[in-house]
């Protein structure tokens, strides 16, 4: 998987700083972060790397020159490198190596230029040698298949040369680990036992996703039909016709909020279904983390009623029904590894996919900022200026017509903001951690969730003639970025060929 803090930015950074300088800058920044208290844990969480299997642990690493040893020893272990060889080390480099290895979290091997240098460094590192060591294989080919073949010999340690890291980046270690991890056949629907107590985590995750899709479709049907249900009328003490009499655009405004919310619910359902079926079922630990983080933000937003004052029974019922399933999905033991790893494809397509990955992450972060903004607005001022322009009134007039009206609208707005944050986190983290060649489910999950989220938002704004460019521009930008990103990444994510060391698929 490309490293999202390293690879996607590489084409941009390389154009500005030069390829080698941009790589060194990224390595230095990562090394500085991991040296801070809690930094290594944070980076390990962000990268969500699987651990090396027992037969490979301690036998995969890199060889680096003295000038970058300090940063490499801090940064590369969180990428999957268990061994770092530093060399060649001369008499003038002893002090620098001693400083570099302080506080290390990996095995350090020193290739010394003389026996005297070796004697000075022996107390500070795990191993020192002069000349060559037959147990070390230094790879100059970035192809993962080359590393897999070399690691087949349990007596050797495989080290990536600086050229490999320059071409492939530190994400190379993760791709190798994934390729050498023993995997099982992924289960199908027929493999799910009849007893719900024995259902695997991924099945509960699929049910939550399908429940979100069903809830979103139900909300859309209600919004396109009566708009208000009996409990809405009871709370407002008004019906649809009376709301229309207060303001001729008010019913359309409520429809626009609720249709957008329904589309976002469907988008979340698509993300959760994809993560469960394509990720958790395959044993990807990062897919479970994405699911956990998104739901941990999305489900508690039902408590927004504390700020708006309106409790919507349907929203509460869906939450009560799905939340226990969500807990089971993220708390049950992860599935064993069942993924497939395709061999490295054309570098041109991989580079295009990395640009697409960067654009998807930017899109996700933009949606996250938008969701947070909508939540704050919904729980405070309720409206943005373009809303009041569309309505042709002000908040004071609406409140004077019905004291409960602002709280009712605020519930819809804030709820949409919370749902948007949950969807945004799913998009951002799935794009950051799921970008692997041949993982077509990632492409389809992002494409279908984008269609569900953006499509209804555009259509409803056009239908009700709420077409303020300032208001709708973020949606258009999101559509453009997502379209470009998925177009660039499709040949990479949707590639079909033989897995590394496997049979055709």
N, C-alpha and C positions, 0 to 999 in steps of 0.2 A: 504493500500500500504506500503511495506517495506520502511523504511527511508534510502535513498541511502547514506547518509554520516555516518550512524550509523550501520544499519544492514548488508550490504554487507561486511563491513570490520570486522564484529564481529568474524567470524570464524578464521580469520587470527590473529586479535589482541588478541582474547581469548587464542589462542595457545601460544602466546608469553608472555602476561601479566597476563593471568588468566581471567576468565569470568567476575567476579565482578569488578576487577580493570580496565579492558578495558571499561566496561560500565561507571564507574565513570569518567574515563579519557575523554570519549566522551561527557558526560554531562558537565564536567568542561570546555572543549574546546568550546562547544556550548554556555554555559553561558557567557564565556569571550567574544565571538564574539558578542552576542546580547547586551552586556553592552556597546559596543563601539558606537559612533555616527553613525547612519544609519545602525548599525549591525542588529537590529531587522527587519528592512524593507528588508535588503538583505537576511536574513535567511527565512523570510516569502515568498519572491519571489522564492528562491531556492527550497523550499519545496512545494510551490504551493498548499497549503491546501484549501479545501472549507470551508466556514464559517458554523458554527453550525446553524441549523434551529431555528426559533423563540422559539419553545417549549423546546429546549434543551440548548440554549445559557445560560451560567451562571450556568449550573448544571452538568458539567463534569470536572473532575480534578484528582488530585493525592494527596496521603498522603505521606510525606517524613520525615525522621528524621532531627534533627537540623543540623547535620554535613554536609548535602548536600543541605540545604534549600536555601542558597544564589544562588547556581548554578541552582537549580530546578526552583526557582522563576523567573529567567531570561530566562532559556532555554525552559521550558515546555509550556509557553503560546503561543509561536510561533508554537508549535506542535499541538495546539488545546485545551490545558488545560486552563479553565477559572478560576478554583479554586484550590488553593494549601493549604492543611492542613499540618501544622508543629506540630509535637508532638511525644512523650510527651516532654513538655518544663518545665524544672525545674528552680530553682532560679539561678543556675549558667549559664543558657543559655539565659537569658534575653538580655544581650548585643549583643550576636551573632544574635539573632532574629531581634533586632532593626536594625542592620547593614544589614541583609539579605533582609528586606522588603523595604529598601530605594529605591526609583525610580521604584517600581514594576508596572507591567502592568496587574495585575490580582487581584482577590479577595484572601486575605490571611486569613485563619482561624487558630487559635492557640488552641491546646489542652493542657491546663496547668495542672500542678500537684497539684496546690494549689490556693486558692482564692487570696493570696498575689501576686503570679506570674501573675495571670489573671489581677489584678488591675494595675500592672506595664506595661502590654502590651496593655491594652484596647485602649489607645490613638493612637497606632501605626498601628493597623490592623483593618480589618472590623468586625471581630467576635472573641470572646474568650469564651471558655467554660471549665468547669472542670468535669471530669468523662466521660460520654458518651452523644451523641446527636442523638436522634432518626431520625433526618432529614438527617443524613449522612449515606450512605451505602458504606462500604469499600469492594471492590471486590478483592478476591484472585484468581479468575478464569480468565485467560487471554482471554477466548473465547468471541468474540464480541457479540455473542447471549446473554450471561449473562448480559452484559451492556445494550443491547437493551431492555431486559425484565425489568431491574431495572429502566431505564429511562421512562418507560411507566407510572410510577407514577409521576405526575407533582410536587408533594410536596417534593421530595427527591433530594439530590445531590449525584451523584455517583463518588466515588473516587477510583482510581487504587492504590493498595498497592505496596510497593517496589518490591514484588515478581512478580507482573504482569509486571511492567516496566522492570525488569531484564529478564523475559522470552520473552516478546513481543516487548520491546523497545518503545520509545516515538511515533513511528508510529501507535501505538494502538489507540491513540486519533483520528487520522484521519480515521482509519477504522471504528470506532464507529460512528463518525459524518456522514460518507457516508452511513452507514447502517440505520441510523434513519432519513435521509433526505427524505421527500416525493418525489416520482418520478412519471413521466408520461410515457406513452408508447412512445418509440422512433419512429419518423416518417419514412415512407418508401418512395420509389420513387413515388408511386402513390399519396402521400400527398403533393408533390411539385406543387404549382400553375402554371398555364400556363403563367402568366404574369411575366417576368423576374424581374420586379421591386419589386415583392413580394417573390422572391426566398430567402430562408434562407441562413445564412452564410455558413453552411456546404455544400450546393449545389454548391456555388461558389468555395469553397475549393476543392470539387471533380473535378470540371471543370479544375481548375489550375493543379491538379495532372494528369488528363488525358491528358491535353495539353502538360505537360512536357514529359509524356510517348510517345505521338505522335511525339513530337519534337526530342526526342532521337532516336526513330525508324527511322524517316526520315533522321537524321544525319548518322545513321548506314548504311542505304541503299545507300546514296550518297558516303560514304567512301568506301564501298565494291564495288561500281561501278566506276564512273568516278573519284572519289577522289576530283577533283577540279571542281567547277562550273565556269560559264562564268565570274563572277565578280572576282574570284580568278585569273583566267588567265589574266584578264584586269589589276588587281593590280600588279601582278608579271611581266606582259608582257612575260610570258612563259607558255607553256602548260606542260602536264604530261611528255611527251617524252623528252622535254628539261630539265626538272628537273632531270629526270633519267640520262641524259647525264652529268649533273653537278656532281652527285654522285649516284652510283647504289643502294645505300640503302636509299636515301632520300625520295622517294615515300612511301616505307614501313614505314619509320620513321613517316611521316605525318599520315599514316593510323593508326599507333599504338597510336598516340596522340588523333586522332579524334574518334577512336572506344572506347577508354577509356573514353573520354568525353561523348560519346553517352550513354555508360553504366551508367555513373554517373547521367546523366539527367533522365534516366529511373528509377534509384534508388530513386532519389528525387521525381519523379512523384508517385512512389509507396508509399513513406513515406507520401506525402501530401494527397494522396487519402485515405490512412489508417487513418491518423489523422483526416481528415474531416468526413469520414463515421463512423469510430469507436469511435472517441473522441469528436469532436465538436458537432456532431449530438446527442451524448449521454449527452451533457451538461457539459463535463469536461472542466473547465476553463484552466487547465494546457495544454490541447491539443491545444487550441487557442494560448497560449503563445509559445509553441514549434513551431507552424506554423509561428508565427510572427517573432521569433528570427531567424529561418532558412532563411526565405525569406528576412529579413532585411539585411542579409549578402550576400545571393546569388544574388538577383536582381541587386544591385549596381555594381557587378563585370562587368557588361556590359561596365562600364566606364574604364575598363582596356585598352581600345583602346587609351586612352590618353597617356599611356606609351608605347604601342606597335606601334601606328601609323596606324594600320589597322582596319577599321570598316567592320565587316562582316554583310552584309544585312540580312541574315537569322537569325543570332543570335539577331540582333536588332529587327527584325520583331516579333520573338517569345516573346521577352521581352515586346515590346509595346503591344502585344495582351494580355499577361497573367498578366502583372503587375496591371492593373485596377481591374481585377477579384480578385487578391490577396488582394488588399486594401479593397475591399468590404467584402471578407471573414474574415479579421481580425478586421474590424471596426464595423461590424454589431453586434447588441446585442447578447450575447451568448445565446444558447438554454437553456431552463429550465432543471433541473436535470432529466435525463432519464436513469441513469445507474442502474445496478443490482449489488448487493453485495452478494457473496457466503459465506457460513459459513467457519470458519477456517478449513483447511484441515489437513492432517497429518504433524506433525512438521518436520519430516525427509524430506518430499518433499519441505516444505517451506525453510528449511535451504539450500537445494540443489539449489533452485531457487535463493536464495540470492547470492550464489557464482556465479551463471550464470549472475545475474544482475551486479555484480562487474566486471565480465569479459567483458560484453557488454559496460559498461561505459568506461573501459580501452580501448577497441577497438575504441569507438567513439572519445575519447580524442587523441588516436594515429592518427586516420584519420584527426582530426582537425589540429594537428601539421604537418602532411604530406601535407595537403592542403595549409596551410600557407607557408610552405617551397617551394612548387611548385610555388605558386604565386610570391614569392620573386625572385626565380630563373628565372621564366619566364619573369619578368619585369627587370631583371638585366643581368645576364650572359647567360640566355636562356638555356644553356646546363649544365648537370652535367657530371662529367668525364666519366661515363659509356656510356653516349650518344655518346660522341666523339669517344670512342673506337669502338662502334657499327658502326658508320658512317665511321670510318677510316680516319677522316680528322679533321680540326679545324675550329673554327668560322670564323677566318680571311679568309680562303679559300672560304667559302660559301658566305661571304659578298663581296669578290672580284668578285665572279661569278654573283651576283645580290645584289645590295645594299638594296633591299626591302625584301630579303629573311629572314633575321634574325627577322625583325619585324613581318613578316607573321607567322613564327614559334612561336614567342613569344606570339602572340595573342592566339594561340591554347593552349600553355602550361599554361599561366596565367589564361585563361578561365577555363581550367580543374581544376586548383588549387582553384579558387573561387567556382566552383560547388562542389568540394570535401569538402570544408569548410561548405557549406550549408548542404550537406548530413550528414556530421559528427555531426553538431549541432543537426540535427533531430534525429540521432541515439542516441547520448549521452543523450539528454533531454527526449526522449521517454523512454529510458531504465531507467532513473532516476525517472521519475514521473509516468510511466504507468504500473509498475510491480504490478498487482493485480491478485488474483486468479480468474480464469475463463475468463480473458480478452484475448481470443484466437486471436483477431484481432491484438493485440500487437505482438504476436509470428509470425503470418503470415506476418505482415508488415515488421518486421525486417528480416525474412527469405527471403522473395521475394526481398526486396531491396538489401540484401547482395548478392543474386544470380545475380541480374542485375548489381551490381557494380563490384563484384570480377570476375564473370565468363568471360565476354568479355576481361578483362585485362589479365587474364591468357592465354586465347586462342590466342589472337593476338600476345602476346610475343612469344608464342611457334611457331606460324605459320611463323613469320618473322625471327625466330631464334635469337631474342634478349633475351637471356636466362641468362644473367649475374645474378648470385645468389644475389649479393649485391643489384642490382637494383630491382629484383622481390621479395626479401625476405619480405619486408613489406606486400605485398599482401598475401603471404603464411601464414605469422603470423596472419594477419587479418582473413583469412579463418579458421585457426585452432581455434583461440579464439572464433569466432562467432559460429562455429560448436559445440564446447564444451559448450559454454554458452547456446545456444538454446536447446541442448540436455538435459542439467541439468534442464532447466526451463520449458520444455514442459509439464510435468505432472501437474505443478502448474498453468501455464498460460492457458492451454487448458482444465482445469478441467470443468466438467459439473455436476451440482447437483442443489439442491433447493436453491434459494436465501434466505437470512436471513429473516425469517418471511413471505416467499412467497410460491408460488406453484412451482412444478417441472418445469424445463425448458429443 
